[in-house]
Amino acid sequence: MAQFFTNKPKRSKKMSPRMTLTMNQLDHLGAGVAHHQGKVVFTPKALSGETVELQLVEQKKKFAKGKLIKVLVPSPDRVVPDCQYYEECGGCDLQHLDVDAQRQHKLNTLSQLMEKLAKVTPPKPEMISGEAWRYRRRAKLATSFGKASNRLNVGFRKSASRDVIDIESCKVLPETLDRLIKPLADTLNQLKGVKRLGHIELIQGDKLAFVVIRTPEALSSSDKNVLKEFALEHDLNMILQLNDNQFESIHGDELLPSYQVANSRLQFSPGSFVQVNASINEKMVAQALEWLQPQSGERILDLFCGMGNFSLPLAQSGAHVIGVEGVKSAVKQAQFNASINRLKNVEFYDCDLSADLSAESWLGKIDKLLLDPARAGAFECLQWLKKLSPNQVLYVSCDPSSLSRDTKVLLDHGYQLQKLAMIDMFPQTHHIEAMALFSKK
């Protein structure tokens, strides 16, 4: 029997009348939480304890999302955001909360998620923190060419939007990178190929700053000369990122930036993953070494090892370290980093850690295990925990929700949660990173 369908009329998103609610807490994304007519209402930029005027902009069966209109009774922890782009930029979403209160919120959230999802009472979290501003050694700037303005906008994307905010400075970047933004944008707008430019990466290495410009189509010689003059004037390395992830050096002897951590020097490629907060990364690696206490003769497995951020410092202790990573380019970079540090007691493998690992040559009995997965966590590879049988597991997480889920797996395998730390890798944002140490009962 033939069936005929008619398109249902689209329902426009209508805002509710304005209402007054009092927030009773912050959720793990930094939004204020209140209750209204049996629904939980999440309101970004509202703080716990505040009475605010808002409108509901999205309603589901059990929850709704509010848009903050006005703060009627402010929290004592509310501060004036220090960035002129705060109201539009989608980056630093907690600038309205005092930094000490931000960190206390993150500590509380980490403990609450562990209790709720892992069903465990965690030890009181330690805190790894640093400077609240000027902490990012790397940033990716978006670009868009405005037809009306006939100018390339360089900056960050608006919250929940593809639109680019044209900025002149960013307070979370070190001053060496911050002061490049405006003159670089002015220079790019002088290029004949300005309409063909993609994103821009700013990197502060240990020695020099790097500017990496994505350009799907080749630039003319005259455009390259303009960029070279800019690089000479500002004493930096200028690199073009072409199609197929190929790089062309416009100016500078060093093609790759590098950094130092725990007596190890690591180089990394533009576009590849690197911890952007240099000082927190140093503290994080130091904490990992202190908790794991690697010893000469031990066999340590580092899963999701990247380019060797933890593997090389662990190998400096004399332990035999095996690093495994799913990104081939990162594995090659890790092998190179081991060679420049003259470490022969570390080996690296390319492997999809969510796949069947039973045939992998490196899978076997180890003394200690370090995990540093992406936001999805390490659930799949933890299924091989019985075969690995480490005495200790150190889990470094960029998502406390997946850490909490995987903690339950470790507890079910007979491990105890001994230590927990909140890592404030991204001050002024809601993002929480964490580190947890597990030991066999």
C-alpha positions as CSV (number, residue, x, y, z in Angstrom):
1,M,0.0,0.0,0.0
2,A,1.3,3.4,-1.0
3,Q,2.0,5.8,1.9
4,F,2.0,9.5,1.5
5,F,3.8,11.9,3.9
6,T,3.5,15.6,4.3
7,N,6.1,17.7,5.8
8,K,5.3,18.8,9.4
9,P,5.3,22.5,9.9
10,K,8.6,23.6,11.5
11,R,8.2,24.8,15.0
12,S,10.0,28.1,15.6
13,K,12.0,28.4,18.8
14,K,10.1,30.9,20.8
15,M,11.5,32.4,24.0
16,S,9.4,32.1,27.1
17,P,8.3,35.2,29.0
18,R,11.0,36.5,31.3
19,M,11.2,34.8,34.7
20,T,13.2,35.1,37.9
21,L,15.0,32.0,39.3
22,T,17.6,31.4,41.9
23,M,20.5,29.1,41.0
24,N,21.4,26.4,43.5
25,Q,24.6,25.1,42.0
26,L,26.9,25.0,38.9
27,D,26.9,22.0,36.6
28,H,30.1,20.4,35.3
29,L,30.0,22.7,32.2
30,G,29.9,25.8,34.4
31,A,26.2,26.7,33.9
32,G,23.9,27.7,36.7
33,V,21.3,25.1,37.7
34,A,17.8,25.9,39.0
35,H,14.4,24.2,39.0
36,H,11.1,25.4,37.4
37,Q,7.9,23.5,37.1
38,G,9.5,20.1,37.6
39,K,12.3,20.8,35.1
40,V,16.0,21.4,35.6
41,V,17.0,24.7,34.1
42,F,20.6,25.2,32.9
43,T,21.7,28.9,32.5
44,P,25.2,29.6,31.2
45,K,27.0,32.6,32.9
46,A,24.7,32.4,36.0
47,L,26.4,31.4,39.2
48,S,25.4,29.4,42.2
49,G,23.4,31.4,44.7
50,E,22.5,34.1,42.3
51,T,18.9,35.3,41.6
52,V,18.7,36.1,37.9
53,E,16.2,37.2,35.3
54,L,16.2,34.7,32.3
55,Q,14.2,33.4,29.4
56,L,13.9,29.8,28.4
57,V,15.3,29.3,24.9
58,E,15.1,25.5,24.7
59,Q,12.8,23.1,26.4
60,K,12.9,19.3,26.6
61,K,10.9,16.8,28.6
62,K,13.0,16.9,31.7
63,F,15.2,20.0,31.3
64,A,15.4,23.5,29.8
65,K,18.1,25.9,28.8
66,G,17.9,29.5,29.9
67,K,19.4,32.7,28.5
68,L,20.7,35.1,31.2
69,I,19.1,38.5,30.9
70,K,20.1,40.2,34.1
71,V,21.7,39.3,37.4
72,L,19.4,40.6,40.2
73,V,21.3,39.3,43.2
74,P,25.0,38.6,42.3
75,S,27.2,36.0,43.9
76,P,30.1,37.3,46.0
77,D,32.3,35.3,43.7
78,R,31.2,37.1,40.5
79,V,33.9,39.3,38.9
80,V,34.0,41.6,35.9
81,P,35.4,39.7,33.0
82,D,38.9,41.0,32.0
83,C,38.5,40.4,28.3
84,Q,36.7,42.8,25.9
85,Y,35.5,40.0,23.7
86,Y,34.1,37.9,26.6
87,E,30.4,38.4,25.7
88,E,30.9,37.0,22.2
89,C,33.9,34.7,22.2
90,G,33.3,31.0,22.7
91,G,36.5,30.5,24.5
92,C,36.9,31.5,28.2
93,D,33.4,30.8,29.5
94,L,34.1,31.2,33.2
95,Q,35.8,34.6,33.3
96,H,32.8,35.9,35.3
97,L,33.8,33.6,38.2
98,D,36.7,34.5,40.6
99,V,39.6,32.2,39.7
100,D,39.8,30.7,43.2
101,A,36.1,29.9,43.1
102,Q,36.6,28.4,39.6
103,R,39.2,26.0,41.0
104,Q,37.0,25.1,44.0
105,H,34.1,24.4,41.7
106,K,36.3,22.1,39.6
107,L,37.6,20.2,42.7
108,N,34.0,19.7,43.9
109,T,32.8,18.7,40.4
110,L,35.6,16.1,40.1
111,S,34.7,14.5,43.5
112,Q,31.0,14.6,42.7
113,L,31.4,12.9,39.3
114,M,33.5,10.2,40.9
115,E,30.9,9.5,43.6
116,K,28.0,9.5,41.1
117,L,29.5,7.6,38.2
118,A,32.2,5.4,39.8
119,K,30.2,4.8,43.0
120,V,33.3,5.4,45.1
121,T,34.2,7.9,47.8
122,P,37.4,9.4,46.4
123,P,40.3,10.8,48.4
124,K,40.3,14.6,48.7
125,P,41.6,15.8,45.4
126,E,45.0,17.6,45.3
127,M,45.2,20.6,43.0
128,I,47.7,21.3,40.2
129,S,47.4,24.9,39.2
130,G,49.4,27.9,37.9
131,E,48.9,31.3,36.4
132,A,45.3,32.3,35.6
133,W,46.4,34.3,32.5
134,R,49.1,34.2,29.8
135,Y,49.3,30.4,30.0
136,R,48.7,29.1,26.4
137,R,51.8,28.5,24.4
138,R,49.7,27.6,21.4
139,A,46.5,28.8,19.9
140,K,44.6,28.3,16.6
141,L,43.0,31.4,15.2
142,A,40.1,31.1,12.8
143,T,39.8,33.3,9.7
144,S,36.9,34.5,7.5
145,F,36.9,37.0,4.7
146,G,34.1,39.6,5.1
147,K,32.6,40.6,1.7
148,A,31.1,43.8,3.2
149,S,34.3,44.9,4.9
150,N,36.6,43.5,2.2
151,R,38.9,42.3,5.0
152,L,40.1,39.0,6.5
153,N,38.8,38.6,10.0
154,V,41.3,36.9,12.3
155,G,40.3,35.7,15.8
156,F,38.1,33.1,17.5
157,R,34.6,31.8,16.7
158,K,31.6,33.1,18.6
159,S,29.9,30.8,21.1
160,A,27.8,28.2,19.3
161,S,28.5,29.8,15.9
162,R,30.8,29.6,12.9
163,D,31.2,33.4,12.8
164,V,34.7,34.7,13.5
165,I,35.2,37.6,16.0
166,D,38.0,39.9,14.7
167,I,40.3,40.3,17.7
168,E,43.4,42.4,18.4
169,S,44.6,40.6,21.6
170,C,44.0,37.5,23.8
171,K,44.8,37.6,27.5
172,V,45.4,33.8,27.8
173,L,48.3,33.9,25.3
174,P,51.8,34.9,26.4
175,E,52.7,38.4,25.5
176,T,55.1,37.2,22.8
177,L,52.1,35.7,20.9
178,D,49.5,38.3,22.0
179,R,51.3,41.2,20.4
180,L,51.5,39.4,17.1
181,I,47.8,39.2,16.5
182,K,47.0,42.7,15.2
183,P,50.1,43.3,13.1
184,L,49.8,39.8,11.6
185,A,46.2,40.4,10.6
186,D,47.2,43.7,9.0
187,T,50.0,42.0,7.1
188,L,47.7,39.1,5.9
189,N,45.3,41.7,4.5
190,Q,48.1,43.0,2.3
191,L,48.5,39.7,0.5
192,K,47.1,39.1,-3.0
193,G,46.0,35.6,-1.8
194,V,44.2,36.8,1.3
195,K,40.9,35.2,0.4
196,R,42.5,31.8,0.2
197,L,44.0,31.7,3.7
198,G,42.8,29.2,6.3
199,H,43.4,29.0,10.0
200,I,46.5,30.4,11.7
201,E,48.5,28.6,14.4
202,L,50.5,30.6,16.9
203,I,53.1,28.6,18.9
204,Q,55.6,29.7,21.5
205,G,58.5,27.3,21.6
206,D,61.3,27.3,24.2
207,K,63.5,29.4,21.9
208,L,61.3,31.1,19.2
209,A,57.7,31.9,18.3
210,F,56.2,30.2,15.3
211,V,53.4,31.3,13.0
212,V,51.8,28.6,10.9
213,I,49.4,29.7,8.1
214,R,47.1,27.2,6.5
215,T,46.9,27.9,2.8
216,P,45.2,25.2,0.6
217,E,46.5,27.0,-2.5
218,A,50.1,28.1,-3.1
219,L,50.9,31.7,-2.4
220,S,52.7,33.9,-4.9
221,S,56.4,34.8,-4.5
222,S,55.4,38.4,-3.7
223,D,53.1,37.2,-0.9
224,K,55.8,35.0,0.5
225,N,58.2,37.9,0.5
226,V,55.7,40.0,2.5
227,L,55.4,37.2,5.1
228,K,59.2,36.8,5.2
229,E,59.6,40.5,6.0
230,F,57.1,40.2,8.8
231,A,59.0,37.2,10.2
232,L,62.3,39.1,10.1
233,E,60.8,42.1,11.8
234,H,59.3,40.1,14.6
235,D,62.1,37.5,14.9
236,L,59.9,34.4,14.4
237,N,59.6,31.3,12.3
238,M,57.1,31.6,9.5
239,I,55.6,28.4,8.0
240,L,53.0,27.6,5.4
241,Q,50.8,24.5,5.9
242,L,49.9,23.2,2.5
243,N,47.5,20.4,1.4
244,D,48.3,16.8,2.6
245,N,49.8,18.3,5.7
246,Q,53.0,19.4,4.0
247,F,54.9,22.4,5.5
248,E,56.9,25.0,3.7
249,S,59.3,27.2,5.7
250,I,59.2,30.9,4.7
251,H,61.7,32.0,7.3
252,G,63.6,30.4,10.1
253,D,66.1,27.6,10.6
254,E,63.9,25.5,12.9
255,L,61.0,23.8,11.2
256,L,59.7,22.3,14.5
257,P,59.1,24.0,17.8
258,S,60.2,22.2,21.0
259,Y,59.9,22.3,24.7
260,Q,61.6,20.9,27.8
261,V,60.0,18.7,30.4
262,A,61.6,16.6,33.2
263,N,65.1,16.6,31.6
264,S,63.7,15.7,28.3
265,R,63.5,17.7,25.1
266,L,60.5,17.2,22.9
267,Q,59.9,18.4,19.4
268,F,56.4,18.6,17.9
269,S,54.8,19.3,14.5
270,P,52.4,22.2,13.9
271,G,48.9,20.8,14.0
272,S,49.8,17.9,16.2
273,F,48.6,17.5,19.8
274,V,50.7,19.1,22.6
275,Q,49.7,20.2,26.1
276,V,49.1,24.0,25.6
277,N,49.8,25.0,29.2
278,A,53.6,24.6,29.5
279,S,53.9,25.2,33.3
280,I,51.0,22.9,34.2
281,N,52.4,20.2,31.9
282,E,55.7,20.4,33.8
283,K,53.9,20.1,37.1
284,M,51.7,17.3,35.8
285,V,54.6,15.2,34.6
286,A,56.4,15.8,37.8
287,Q,53.4,14.6,39.8
288,A,53.1,11.5,37.6
289,L,56.8,10.7,38.3
290,E,56.3,11.3,42.0
291,W,53.2,9.1,42.2
292,L,54.5,6.2,40.0
293,Q,58.1,6.2,41.4
294,P,59.5,4.5,38.2
295,Q,62.5,2.3,39.0
296,S,65.3,0.9,36.9
297,G,64.4,-2.5,35.6
298,E,60.7,-2.0,35.7
299,R,58.5,-2.5,32.7
300,I,56.1,0.5,32.2
301,L,53.4,0.7,29.5
302,D,52.3,4.2,28.4
303,L,49.1,4.0,26.4
304,F,48.0,7.0,24.3
305,C,51.6,8.2,24.6
306,G,51.5,10.9,21.9
307,M,54.9,12.1,21.1
308,G,56.4,10.9,24.4
309,N,55.3,13.6,26.9
310,F,55.2,11.0,29.7
311,S,57.2,8.2,28.1
312,L,60.5,10.0,27.9
313,P,60.6,11.3,31.5
314,L,59.6,7.8,32.6
315,A,62.5,6.3,30.6
316,Q,64.9,8.8,32.2
317,S,64.5,6.8,35.4
318,G,66.0,3.7,33.8
319,A,62.7,1.8,33.5
320,H,62.0,0.1,30.2
321,V,59.1,2.1,28.7
322,I,56.7,1.0,25.9
323,G,54.7,3.8,24.4
324,V,51.7,3.0,22.2
325,E,49.7,5.6,20.1
326,G,47.1,5.4,17.4
327,V,48.4,8.4,15.4
328,K,51.3,7.3,13.1
329,S,52.8,10.8,12.8
330,A,52.9,11.1,16.6
331,V,54.7,7.7,16.9
332,K,57.3,8.8,14.4
333,Q,57.8,12.1,16.4
334,A,58.1,10.1,19.7
335,Q,60.8,7.9,18.1
336,F,62.7,10.9,17.0
337,N,62.3,12.5,20.4
338,A,63.8,9.4,22.0
339,S,66.7,9.6,19.7
340,I,67.6,13.2,20.4
341,N,67.4,12.4,24.1
342,R,69.7,9.4,23.6
343,L,67.2,7.0,25.2
344,K,67.5,3.4,24.2
345,N,65.2,2.0,26.9
346,V,62.0,3.2,25.3
347,E,60.1,1.8,22.3
348,F,57.1,3.1,20.5
349,Y,54.3,1.3,18.6
350,D,51.5,2.4,16.3
351,C,48.2,0.8,17.3
352,D,44.5,1.4,17.3
353,L,43.9,1.0,21.1
354,S,40.1,0.6,20.6
355,A,40.7,-2.6,18.5
356,D,41.5,-6.2,19.3
357,L,45.0,-6.1,21.0
358,S,45.4,-9.9,21.5
359,A,48.0,-10.3,18.7
360,E,50.1,-7.2,19.7
361,S,53.7,-8.1,20.6
362,W,53.9,-5.5,23.4
363,L,50.8,-6.8,25.2
364,G,52.0,-8.7,28.3
365,K,52.9,-8.5,32.0
366,I,54.0,-5.1,33.1
367,D,54.8,-3.4,36.4
368,K,53.0,-0.1,35.9
369,L,50.5,1.3,33.4
370,L,50.1,5.0,32.4
371,L,46.9,6.0,30.5
372,D,46.5,9.4,28.9
373,P,43.5,9.0,26.6
374,A,41.4,11.6,24.6
375,R,38.0,12.6,25.9
376,A,36.4,9.3,25.1
377,G,38.5,7.6,27.7
378,A,40.3,4.2,27.8
379,F,37.4,1.8,28.3
380,E,38.2,-0.5,25.4
381,C,41.9,-1.1,26.3
382,L,41.0,-1.6,29.9
383,Q,39.4,-4.9,28.9
384,W,43.0,-6.2,28.6
385,L,43.9,-5.2,32.2
386,K,43.9,-8.8,33.5
387,K,46.6,-9.8,30.9
388,L,48.7,-6.7,31.7
389,S,48.3,-7.1,35.5
390,P,50.1,-3.9,36.5
391,N,50.7,-3.2,40.2
392,Q,49.8,0.5,39.7
393,V,47.8,2.4,37.1
394,L,48.1,6.1,36.6
395,Y,45.2,7.6,34.7
396,V,45.6,11.1,33.2
397,S,42.2,12.4,32.0
398,C,40.9,15.4,30.1
399,D,37.3,14.4,30.8
400,P,36.2,13.6,34.4
401,S,33.1,11.8,33.2
402,S,35.0,9.2,31.2
403,L,37.6,8.9,34.0
404,S,34.7,8.2,36.5
405,R,33.3,5.5,34.1
406,D,36.7,3.9,33.7
407,T,37.4,4.1,37.4
408,K,34.5,1.7,38.0
409,V,36.2,-0.8,35.6
410,L,39.5,-0.5,37.6
411,L,37.6,-1.0,40.9
412,D,35.9,-4.1,39.5
413,H,39.4,-5.5,38.6
414,G,40.5,-5.3,42.2
415,Y,42.2,-1.9,42.2
416,Q,41.9,0.8,44.8
417,L,41.8,4.5,44.1
418,Q,44.7,5.9,46.2
419,K,45.2,9.4,45.0
420,L,43.3,12.0,42.9
421,A,44.3,15.4,41.6
422,M,42.4,18.1,39.7
423,I,44.6,19.7,37.0
424,D,43.6,23.3,36.1
425,M,45.0,23.1,32.6
426,F,42.6,25.8,31.2
427,P,41.9,28.6,33.7
428,Q,38.9,30.8,32.9
429,T,37.1,27.9,31.3
430,H,34.9,25.1,32.6
431,H,37.3,22.4,31.4
432,I,38.6,20.0,34.1
433,E,41.6,17.7,33.7
434,A,42.5,15.1,36.4
435,M,45.0,12.5,37.4
436,A,44.2,9.3,39.4
437,L,46.5,6.7,40.9
438,F,45.2,3.1,41.4
439,S,47.0,0.2,43.1
440,K,46.2,-3.4,43.5
441,K,44.4,-4.3,46.7
